[in-house]
Amino acid sequence: MTARHASPLQSLLVDNQFDGDVYANEPLSRHTTYRIGGPARFYVRVGSISALSKLVEVCNEHGIDWLILGRGSNLLVSDQGFSGVAISLGRDFRSYKVDEEQNRFLTGAGVALSAIVQEAFRRNYAGLEFAVGTPGTIGGALRMNAGSRNEWIGSRVLSVTTFSPREGLRRRAGSDIQWGYRCSSFAPDEIVLECELSVEQADPFYIRGKMEANLARRKQTQPLNEPSCGSVFKNPEGDLSAGALIERCGLKGTRIGGAEISTVHGNFIINTGDALASEVRQLIELIQTKVKEQYGIELTPEVQFIGFDA
């Protein structure tokens, strides 16, 4: 039974047939690697494609904002939170299979990228070493085309299945997706559900060596033990990276409240313990201003802003 004056969204979420876990006014600081962010109107972990499609349909019909939230590794959520519905992909999207005959993984979008990297290593499969230590889910990794300058996950995608309110379920070859630097051609309302990733058998010592070298480099050059969103800005064209530009502006170590430009890597802003989203945003704007003044370069944020007015 539903309340007489319940909205269509509320009616769906309290329906016993709805396949999902629902949390009202859930702090999104619990679901982002920054550990920053106010509450979402609803945080919903959907267990099936049916629940996902119904939820998105109701939101769209009634003008309610929604977003897909993986592990929140590239998000900055405002201190006021998100007035819409944050959707997490649950049960049916959190498993994977290994096809040993075809040397491929079939993995749900809700699976942690790190789990696939470690399973590939366990089975002596090469091709994913570049992603060792990368946070986030498979779905988020595909949408952002996670990787380095020379290797990225899009090059490993054989096929991808998505859902969108306009087209429903859709399966495409990986070659039909445009993979760019920290971006892909998925539509804004297109939700990655699962994908096939290609790998190849290789010497385990080669795989281990490459993974250890990549992880050691990350540990040496990035503040992996501090809460952050990862790289704040995309690297601009040219020889200088965003981190190098920020360092040359003398901004490493600059702090506003609990937010600090990392002393380890200039393209990371860390939460020292009690940072507000507004303080992180101020540092982002400060960096953009200083780099533009000194180098004439406009840095483009890689982090996504959620719940901000502008």
ABEGO torsion letter per residue (X at the ends): XBBAABBAAAAAAABAABBBBBBBGBBAAAABAAGBEBBBABBBBBABAAAAAAAAAAAAAAGBBBBBBBAGAABBBBAAEBABBBBBBBAAAABBBBBAAAGBBBBBAABBAAAAAAAAAAAGBBGAAAABGBBEBAAAAAAAGBEBAABBAAAABABBBBBBAAAEBBBBBAAABBBBBGBBABBAABBBABBBBBBBBBBAAAAAAAAAAAAAAAAAABBAABBBAEBABBBBBEABBAAAAAAAAGABGBBBEABBBBAABAABBBBAGABBAAAAAAAAAAAAAAAAAAAGBBBBBABBBBGBAX
